[in-house]
Amino acid sequence: MGSLTLIPHNAHRVDVDGLAMLMHVPTTSLFEMDEVSRSVYELFRRVGVADAEMLRAELGEQFAPDALADCLQSLISLDILRDSADPGKPLTVQKVEDIPLSTIILNVNTGCNLACTYCYKEDLTTPAKGEKMSFETARAAIDLLLVQAASRDKVNVVFFGGEPLSNMPLIRQVVDYTEARVAELGKAVDFTLTTNATLLTEDLADWFDAHRFGLTVSMDGPRALHDKNRKTVGGRGTYDVVAGKVRMLLARYRSRPVGVRVTLTAGVTDVLAIHDHMINDLGFAEVGFGPATSGPIAVFNLQPDMLKSVFEDMKTLGRRYVDAAIRGENIGFSNMHQLLSDIAKGMKKAVPCGAGLGLLAVDKDGDLHLCHRFVGSNQPTYGNVTTGIDVPKLATFVETAQDRSAFGCKTCRIRSICAGGCYHESYARQNDPFAPVYHYCDLLRDWVDFGIEAYTRIMRANPSFFRAHLQPRSAA
């Protein structure tokens, strides 16, 4: 054998309770290292390049030649070790020739009856000025979805706003139309909706239940925290109204678990207290936290010290999640659910999400956006529901997004999970959807390491947790 060199950006070691876990970065696959692989890997980490003579001198007395050869071959096959004369393969950009949609997001109204201080929506307005999507536009969007999803067995329709419940007549029409169309095609459909809950009624809750909607409520915690930012257009806090509506909904809703999305802002960062209130006082099935770092009003955004503190609190809650998982219990922390699902499946992302590929958002005029966050922004659109998707234009965006090596993503150890981060987060903060979310990078790397530790501990103590709780959630 010639000399071999370590490709450090293709492997990452995390030690967990005496185990040496190796993440294969290109695929996020996780391996437990034995004594041979640990010794070989650490030798290459120390020296960088080694040949057969050095390996024999350093490790020949500890391990049999066959064991060393098998280990080297495994690491070479994973491209963790490479012939030192081999420059490696250049980055391959997957060409985009079609847009195989699975999800369409309908922005059914620009109007909202709340005036949350951190809202990112650039087209948001008051209820009186709200511009509602017409049924003709929505129907064309569903037809476009079904054409682009011809090879899929299931499609997803998401209702967004503004406050989507302020255009319930349209939502009812779309559901009736879509259910009839998918039945004709032998497909299934999944409806989801995010709401501030203020307009919920018992009749609506029962109707959503009958159509098995996936519901998420936007709410920020106990009264003192929620009312800081989530106010009516007139400036009044909304906790009492929302909490009452949520209790009504959760008492009646049976078809699917209902989750809550919490936006963490300056002054609203008590992750542990918020989770406890949402799960134990209100009864939500899951709580997901979204730190605000690039909202339009900077005073509400989390600054670096706040963001670091939030991630530490999320890790504290994550440890409670792990302890509960080992007991076979699920405490409903959706950020941990997602992290562990990514690790369990072995992510290999070329782009950060399905925006522009499996998912597009439709505005009131039928124009197509990368996702719901871009509706109302100054970013380009990619066709219209009546004329179809501008495939060349969208393909150029997705192909460009696959290569962020100019920003340093090429050698990042979480590139197959993050892939550069949210397009909209980058656009809102840096006015460039391709620029990585640098303010998150170190924290996200630490969060993934924490996830590897959590995954390893749960797998050792109670592997059935994943089958009982994560797999059903992913399927839903």
Order of alpha helices (4+ residues) and beta strands (2+ residues): beta-beta-beta-beta-alpha-beta-alpha-alpha-beta-beta-alpha-beta-alpha-beta-alpha-beta-alpha-alpha-beta-alpha-beta-alpha-alpha-beta-beta-beta-beta-alpha-alpha-alpha-alpha-alpha
